[in-house]
Amino acid sequence: EFKTQSYEAPNSEIEKQLCSIFQEVLNVDKVGVNDDFFRLGGDSILSMKLASLINKEFFINIPLSSFFTNGTVKKINELIINKWFDNHDQLYWKVSADNADKVVICFPHGTGLSSGYQNFFNGLECTNMYFFNCIEDDDYLGKCTEIILNIHKYEQKDIYFFGMSLGGAMAYEMTLRMEEENIFIKKIIMLDSYYGMDKNDDNILVNIINELFASWGLDDDTREMLINKHTKPYSSVYKLFNLDNTLVNSEIINVLAEGSIDYKEHLNWEKSTRKEFKMIQGLGSHTNMINEPHDKFNKKLVFQLLDD
């Protein structure tokens, strides 16, 4: 029988998922964040299964050798966070798929980052994914427009836009910019995106952003760095969005969070498209729609919308 460290329960969503994976691989009932995989009975064979499940669940690639020096849930959580944010300085990055027949472009939620989307879209087949971050740049929207024009030229496939919260508003803004170039987006899929948020009230986003960062389990220094480099610039970019009921030629679907505070705010998107507008009820609060336990239900909805 293997001794564990004094039990410390998982706090973040990532830690909870990792504890469940440890329990599955090691066939044990309870795992804390300080318990070491190898001290619990893991070996090189089981570590291969561990790596496979982690890489599949979190849409990343962690080498087996990392587990020998980072064998606890807490340490692996840090590895995942670091992998996710390897791309944080990039304006965008791509995840390619075999036999891709469509393109999904993801725009950042209120944090200014798309990192949290990677896990959500794990398992989506035949789709090339592009994830955009907000970076500090005087011509940020212009740069995004230029890149998406090049994506369209290179891919020659149907393009879908996706965004949670503020990401939905940015998807709409970029659709307007594409149509100025005579390029039409197949669908805009939003997760609980508000139309009528006051762009002049800087405090309105604070609670949402804090909850999103909290779900990642970041240390204070990393969190502050990301806020300064991405969140604050994104708040400035949002004020440039053209939310004036200009009609786009794309279907808009808004998957709503449970208990959305103002139903009428969502209805306003209906006035923003010449095509069909749908509202679909999702699961979870505004900030937890892409986290366990609600992610599987909402992911299924989004995947179906991409296949329709």
Secondary structure per residue as TSV (DSSP state, phi and psi in degrees):
chain	resnum	aa	ss	phi	psi
A	1	E	-	360.0	133.9
A	2	F	-	-96.9	136.6
A	3	K	-	-82.8	140.6
A	4	T	-	-104.7	163.4
A	5	Q	-	-69.5	167.8
A	6	S	S	-56.6	133.8
A	7	Y	-	-68.8	130.0
A	8	E	-	-128.8	120.8
A	9	A	-	-69.9	152.3
A	10	P	-	-68.2	145.8
A	11	N	-	-107.4	-53.4
A	12	S	S	-83.7	166.1
A	13	E	H	-61.8	-37.9
A	14	I	H	-64.0	-45.2
A	15	E	H	-61.1	-39.0
A	16	K	H	-63.6	-42.5
A	17	Q	H	-65.2	-40.8
A	18	L	H	-65.0	-41.3
A	19	C	H	-59.6	-41.3
A	20	S	H	-63.6	-39.9
A	21	I	H	-66.1	-44.5
A	22	F	H	-55.3	-46.7
A	23	Q	H	-62.4	-39.8
A	24	E	H	-66.7	-47.6
A	25	V	H	-68.4	-40.6
A	26	L	H	-93.7	-6.4
A	27	N	T	56.2	49.6
A	28	V	-	-121.4	160.4
A	29	D	S	-87.1	-26.5
A	30	K	-	-148.4	131.6
A	31	V	-	-134.3	132.8
A	32	G	-	-100.7	170.1
A	33	V	T	-71.8	-17.0
A	34	N	T	-99.4	-0.4
A	35	D	-	-75.6	133.4
A	36	D	B	-89.8	134.7
A	37	F	T	-55.4	-45.1
A	38	F	T	-77.3	-31.8
A	39	R	T	-70.4	-22.4
A	40	L	T	-85.1	-1.3
A	41	G	T	115.5	4.0
A	42	G	-	-70.6	154.4
A	43	D	-	-141.5	-174.4
A	44	S	H	-64.5	-34.5
A	45	I	H	-68.2	-48.1
A	46	L	H	-66.1	-29.7
A	47	S	H	-66.3	-28.0
A	48	M	H	-66.5	-40.3
A	49	K	H	-66.4	-41.2
A	50	L	H	-58.3	-48.4
A	51	A	H	-61.7	-42.4
A	52	S	H	-61.0	-45.5
A	53	L	H	-68.0	-40.6
A	54	I	H	-66.4	-46.0
A	55	N	H	-64.1	-36.3
A	56	K	H	-71.0	-42.9
A	57	E	H	-69.5	-37.1
A	58	F	H	-109.8	7.3
A	59	F	T	61.2	37.9
A	60	I	-	-137.5	-179.9
A	61	N	-	-132.0	102.4
A	62	I	-	-103.9	123.0
A	63	P	-	-67.6	151.4
A	64	L	T	-57.4	-38.3
A	65	S	T	-59.5	-25.1
A	66	S	H	-64.2	-29.7
A	67	F	H	-71.0	-22.2
A	68	F	H	-71.9	-27.8
A	69	T	H	-108.9	-8.3
A	70	N	-	-134.5	64.5
A	71	G	-	-92.3	-3.6
A	72	T	B	-95.6	161.0
A	73	V	H	-58.2	-41.7
A	74	K	H	-62.2	-43.1
A	75	K	H	-70.5	-39.4
A	76	I	H	-68.1	-35.1
A	77	N	H	-56.3	-43.1
A	78	E	H	-65.2	-39.0
A	79	L	H	-60.8	-43.4
A	80	I	H	-64.2	-46.6
A	81	I	H	-58.4	-45.1
A	82	N	H	-63.4	-39.9
A	83	K	H	-64.0	-44.7
A	84	W	H	-59.0	-40.8
A	85	F	G	-94.1	7.5
A	86	D	G	-55.9	-30.8
A	87	N	G	-94.3	5.3
A	88	H	T	-66.7	-24.8
A	89	D	T	-83.6	-7.5
A	90	Q	S	-88.9	143.9
A	91	L	S	-65.6	-36.7
A	92	Y	E	-157.5	162.8
A	93	W	E	-146.4	162.5
A	94	K	E	-119.8	141.4
A	95	V	E	-120.9	114.5
A	96	S	-	-89.3	155.1
A	97	A	-	-127.7	152.7
A	98	D	T	-69.6	140.9
A	99	N	T	54.1	40.6
A	100	A	-	-64.4	134.2
A	101	D	-	-121.7	3.6
A	102	K	E	-153.5	168.2
A	103	V	E	-127.4	133.3
A	104	V	E	-117.1	125.3
A	105	I	E	-110.1	123.3
A	106	C	E	-105.4	132.9
A	107	F	E	-109.8	145.9
A	108	P	-	-67.6	146.9
A	109	H	-	-79.5	-163.2
A	110	G	T	-61.2	-19.1
A	111	T	T	-72.5	-17.4
A	112	G	S	86.3	6.7
A	113	L	-	-125.2	151.0
A	114	S	-	-106.6	6.0
A	115	S	T	-56.5	-38.9
A	116	G	T	-65.9	-15.1
A	117	Y	H	-76.7	-23.5
A	118	Q	H	-58.0	-47.8
A	119	N	H	-65.2	-39.7
A	120	F	H	-59.3	-39.0
A	121	F	T	-92.3	3.3
A	122	N	T	-59.2	131.4
A	123	G	T	100.1	-8.8
A	124	L	-	-76.6	119.0
A	125	E	-	-96.2	159.5
A	126	C	S	55.5	35.2
A	127	T	E	-139.1	126.3
A	128	N	E	-85.7	126.6
A	129	M	E	-105.8	137.4
A	130	Y	E	-123.9	129.6
A	131	F	E	-115.8	124.3
A	132	F	E	-104.5	139.1
A	133	N	-	-107.2	161.4
A	134	C	-	-94.5	129.4
A	135	I	-	-123.7	159.2
A	136	E	-	-74.5	111.7
A	137	D	-	-158.7	131.1
A	138	D	T	-62.8	-24.2
A	139	D	T	-119.6	44.7
A	140	Y	H	-57.2	-50.5
A	141	L	H	-65.0	-35.5
A	142	G	H	-64.9	-41.2
A	143	K	H	-64.4	-43.9
A	144	C	H	-59.6	-42.3
A	145	T	H	-60.0	-45.8
A	146	E	H	-62.5	-42.3
A	147	I	H	-65.6	-42.9
A	148	I	H	-67.5	-34.9
A	149	L	H	-60.3	-41.1
A	150	N	H	-69.5	-36.8
A	151	I	H	-60.4	-45.7
A	152	H	H	-60.0	-44.4
A	153	K	H	-64.7	-39.7
A	154	Y	H	-77.4	-43.3
A	155	E	H	-79.0	-40.2
A	156	Q	-	54.4	44.6
A	157	K	S	-136.1	164.9
A	158	D	E	-60.9	137.8
A	159	I	E	-114.0	132.1
A	160	Y	E	-114.8	139.9
A	161	F	E	-104.1	142.4
A	162	F	E	-136.0	140.3
A	163	G	E	-161.7	140.5
A	164	M	E	-101.0	137.5
A	165	S	T	58.0	-121.6
A	166	L	H	-61.9	-23.4
A	167	G	H	-61.8	-30.6
A	168	G	H	-67.0	-39.4
A	169	A	H	-65.5	-38.5
A	170	M	H	-68.7	-36.1
A	171	A	H	-59.6	-41.7
A	172	Y	H	-64.4	-45.1
A	173	E	H	-58.8	-44.8
A	174	M	H	-71.1	-28.4
A	175	T	H	-63.5	-43.9
A	176	L	H	-57.2	-43.9
A	177	R	H	-67.1	-36.5
A	178	M	H	-65.7	-40.8
A	179	E	H	-67.2	-26.5
A	180	E	H	-63.4	-24.5
A	181	E	T	-99.7	12.5
A	182	N	T	64.0	34.7
A	183	I	-	-116.9	131.4
A	184	F	-	-116.6	132.8
A	185	I	-	-89.1	135.1
A	186	K	S	-62.0	-53.5
A	187	K	E	-148.4	150.2
A	188	I	E	-110.2	115.5
A	189	I	E	-108.4	121.5
A	190	M	E	-114.3	149.1
A	191	L	E	-111.1	104.9
A	192	D	S	49.6	53.7
A	193	S	-	-93.9	127.5
A	194	Y	-	-89.8	138.7
A	195	Y	S	-89.0	-43.1
A	196	G	S	-100.0	25.0
A	197	M	-	-63.4	138.4
A	198	D	-	-70.1	111.6
A	199	K	T	-72.7	-13.1
A	200	N	T	-97.0	-0.7
A	201	D	-	-103.7	98.0
A	202	D	G	-67.4	-21.0
A	203	N	G	-82.1	-13.3
A	204	I	G	-66.5	-23.5
A	205	L	G	-94.1	-9.4
A	206	V	H	-59.5	-50.0
A	207	N	H	-63.9	-41.6
A	208	I	H	-60.7	-47.9
A	209	I	H	-65.2	-42.1
A	210	N	H	-61.5	-40.2
A	211	E	H	-67.2	-38.9
A	212	L	H	-64.6	-45.8
A	213	F	H	-64.7	-37.4
A	214	A	H	-61.1	-34.7
A	215	S	T	-67.8	-17.0
A	216	W	T	-91.6	-12.0
A	217	G	T	66.3	39.6
A	218	L	-	-80.8	150.6
A	219	D	-	-75.4	163.7
A	220	D	H	-60.3	-40.6
A	221	D	H	-66.2	-43.9
A	222	T	H	-64.4	-43.8
A	223	R	H	-59.0	-46.7
A	224	E	H	-63.9	-39.8
A	225	M	H	-62.1	-45.2
A	226	L	H	-67.4	-38.1
A	227	I	I	-61.0	-45.2
A	228	N	I	-68.4	-36.5
A	229	K	I	-87.0	-23.6
A	230	H	I	-129.5	-47.9
A	231	T	I	-68.1	-48.3
A	232	K	H	-63.8	-44.8
A	233	P	H	-60.4	-35.5
A	234	Y	H	-67.5	-35.1
A	235	S	H	-61.5	-35.6
A	236	S	H	-72.3	-39.7
A	237	V	H	-63.4	-40.1
A	238	Y	H	-56.3	-33.2
A	239	K	T	-68.1	-14.2
A	240	L	T	-91.3	-9.1
A	241	F	-	-64.4	144.0
A	242	N	-	-95.4	73.8
A	243	L	-	-95.1	71.3
A	244	D	S	-125.9	28.7
A	245	N	-	66.9	22.1
A	246	T	-	-65.4	132.7
A	247	L	-	-81.0	133.7
A	248	V	B	-107.3	165.2
A	249	N	S	-104.4	39.6
A	250	S	S	-127.2	143.9
A	251	E	E	-66.8	138.3
A	252	I	E	-117.9	127.3
A	253	I	E	-123.4	127.2
A	254	N	E	-115.1	113.4
A	255	V	E	-87.5	115.7
A	256	L	E	-88.1	143.9
A	257	A	-	-74.5	160.4
A	258	E	T	-69.7	135.8
A	259	G	T	68.4	32.3
A	260	S	-	-54.9	133.4
A	261	I	S	-70.4	-27.8
A	262	D	-	-143.8	97.2
A	263	Y	H	-57.7	-36.4
A	264	K	H	-64.8	-29.8
A	265	E	H	-60.3	-37.4
A	266	H	H	-71.7	-35.5
A	267	L	H	-60.7	-26.6
A	268	N	G	-59.9	-24.3
A	269	W	G	-64.9	-22.6
A	270	E	G	-61.3	-28.9
A	271	K	G	-84.5	5.2
A	272	S	G	-110.8	5.9
A	273	T	B	-140.8	146.4
A	274	R	S	-84.5	-15.7
A	275	K	S	-93.8	-167.4
A	276	E	-	-73.8	143.7
A	277	F	E	-119.2	131.5
A	278	K	E	-128.3	145.6
A	279	M	E	-117.2	130.8
A	280	I	E	-124.9	136.6
A	281	Q	E	-80.2	122.7
A	282	G	-	-101.4	-168.7
A	283	L	S	-118.5	152.2
A	284	G	S	94.7	162.8
A	285	S	-	-74.8	173.3
A	286	H	T	-53.4	-40.1
A	287	T	T	-93.8	-3.4
A	288	N	-	-117.9	16.3
A	289	M	T	-70.2	-24.3
A	290	I	T	-105.4	11.4
A	291	N	S	-111.9	159.6
A	292	E	T	-61.3	147.2
A	293	P	T	-93.3	6.2
A	294	H	T	-86.9	-17.6
A	295	D	H	-60.3	-38.4
A	296	K	H	-63.2	-42.6
A	297	F	H	-65.6	-47.6
A	298	N	H	-68.8	-34.9
A	299	K	H	-62.2	-43.9
A	300	K	H	-59.4	-42.0
A	301	L	H	-59.9	-48.6
A	302	V	H	-64.8	-43.8
A	303	F	H	-61.2	-39.4
A	304	Q	H	-64.6	-39.0
A	305	L	H	-64.4	-33.0
A	306	L	H	-75.1	-23.1
A	307	D	H	-91.6	-19.5
A	308	D	-	-64.4	360.0
